[in-house]
Amino acid sequence: MSRWNTDAESAAGEGKGIFVAATDVGMGDVLTAAMVKLQEWPKDKTPDGAITDLSEIEGRRTRARLYVGEPILDNRLFAKGTSQQGASAMITKGYRIVPVKVDMVSGGSSLILPGDRVDVMVYFARDSSRDIKETVTRTILQDVKVFAVNDVLDIEKDKDGGKSINAKTISLLVTPKQASIVMLASQMGVINLVMRSPDTEEKSDNVEARLSDLFGEGG
């Protein structure tokens, strides 16, 4: 720890040594030394709240997504020990937690873990009484963060490459509008979660499939 502090002092000659993200960091992720690096910034351009001591970073969760080279600011991180203060303390301001009931198939066959990113798909069966005019599968949300699986908010990787959870409920971190969409979809159809790469941020338009996509026109 002292090595980092010494580096920060030596880097503060003409500028100021502050910590920046060494890689993209997801919202709610726990920061480690490997995720950040010390970088010299001109004193007059150093943002308020920039952190210069690694001990003030390690073990804290991010309030928002961080990008490579972005300064680590104190107000962008949760306080240390937030995970021991209850789930509500870990919810990013402006977001909500919405639970989705799943089984082995809809929940990703126990592959989905807290912190993963998923797309939310819903299957609607044609039902004129519910104003569902055709059978369709539609992606309603993309790149959503998994807040918890069952009652597990965090999971430490073991030496064998990680753990799996037999999910019954997967809780998603969403905006209020997204929460209402998920709740409506859960009443109207069958929800499935599709895991996506953490390095893929782009979103596709009109992702859906109809019977005609399987059987051709008129199927």
N, C-alpha and C positions, 0 to 999 in steps of 0.2 A: 504494500500500500504506500509505503514511504517513497518508493521509486517513482510512482506516478506523481506524488505531490512535489518531488524534487524536479521532475520534468516540467510540471506546470510553472514552477518558479523560474526555471531557466528559460522557458519559452516566453516569459513576460518582460523581456528587455524592451524592445521597441513596440512590441505588441502585447497580447495577453493570451495565455494558453487556456483554451476552453475545450470541453469535450463535445464532439460531434458524432453523429451516427455513422458507423463504419459500414452499415448495410441498411437496407429497408427494414423497418421494425413495425410489426402489426400493432394495431390498437389493442391495449390490454395485455400485451406481452411483457414478461419479466425481463428487465435489462440485466445483462452480464457484461463483464469486462471485454469479452470478445466482440460485443456488438457496438462498441464505441472506440474512439481514438482521440488522442490529444492533438489539437491543431491551433496554430498561432493565428490570432485575428488582431487587426489594428484596434487599439484601445477605443478609438472614437466610433468604431463600427460594431463593437461587441454588444449584442442585445442584452437588455436588462434581464437578470435572472439566469444568465448563462452559468453552467456549473463547471467549476475548476477542480473539484476533488472527486475522485472516483468513488470514495466511500459514500458520497451523497447520491450516487446513481445505482450502484449494485443492489439488486433485489427489489427495485421499485417498478411498478407497472406504468405503462404509458397511457395517457388519457386520450391520445389520438395517434394516428399513424405517423411515423417518422420516416424521412427519406434520407438516402445517403448524403452526407455532408451537412445535414441540418443540425444546427446547434441544439444541445440538450438543455432545455430550459426547465427550471424548477416547477413552473406552473403547468408544464405539459406532462408532469408525472404525478401519480398518486403518492400519498405519504407511505413511508415504509410500514409494513405490517398490515396494509389495507386488507389483504386476503384473510386476516384473522379477525377483522372487524365486522364480518357479515357480508353477504352478497351485494346488498344495496350500495355499499361503499365503493364497490368496484365498477358500478355502472357509470359509463361516461355521460357527462352532462348533455342533456338533449336526447338521450337514447332510452330505449325500453327493453325489457327482457320478455320474450314471448315463448312459451313452451310448445313443443310440437310432439305429439304422441307418435312413436315409431315402432317398427318391428325389425326383424333381422334384415329384411330387404329394404324397406323405406328408410331405415336408419343407417344404411351403408355397411351392413354385415359386420358391425362392431369395429369398423376401421376408423370411423369419425371420432375425434377426440377434442377436448376443449382447446380452443385456439385455432382450429382448422377453419378453412373458408369453404362455403358451400353455395350452390344454387338451389333455390326452392322451386320444385315443380309440382303441379297439381293435375290429377286426372279427373276429368268430368265425363260422366256417362250421359248420353242423350236422355233427357227427361223433360217432356213438354210441360209437365205439371210444375216444374221448377224453373221454367223458362231457359232450359239448357237445350239449345236447338241442334247440337251435333256432339258426337263423341270426340273429345280432343284432349291432348296432353299439352300443357302450356307452362313455360317457365315464367313465374311471376316475380321472382327476385333473383338477383345475381350478386355474387361476391359478398355474402353475408358471413359475419364472424360467429362461430359457435362459442357461446358464453359458458355453457355447462352441459355435461352429459350425465343424466340422472341428477345426483346431488354433488357430482365432482366438478369443481371449478378449475382445478389445475391438476396436472399429472406429470410426475417426474419420470424421465426416460431411464430405464434400467439397462444393465449391461447387455441384455439379450436383444436390445433394439427397441424396447418400448412395451407398453401394455395395451390391452384392449378392454373395452367396457361393453357389456351386454346391455345396450341402450334400450330403455323403455320410453324415456323422454329426453329430447334434445332441446335445450333452450338457446334461442338466437338473440343476438344483440342487433336491434333494429331501431329505426326512427318510429315516431308515433304513427305516421301514415303507413309505413311498412307493417307495423303490428296489426293495424286494422285490416290490411289486405290478407295477411296470414290467417287471422281469425275467421274472416269471411270464407276464405278458401277451405279451411278445415271443416266448415259446416256444409259446404256445397260439393266438395269432392274429396279425393284421397291425395294427401301430400306425400311427396318423396323428396329426400335430400340427396343431392349429387355433389360429391366432393370435387374440388377444383384445386389446381396448383396454386400455391401461395405467390408464385411469380407471375401469374396471369391476372392482370387487372382489367383488361378490356372486356367490354360487355357486348353481346350480340343483340341485334334487333329481331323482334318477332320470332322468338324461338318456340316453336310449337309443332305438333304432329297431329295429322288427321288420319282417318281411315283410308282416305285416298292416297296417302303417302305409303301405305302398306300394300293396298290392293289395286292402286290405280284409280283413275276417275270413275266415280260411281260405285266405289267399294263400300 
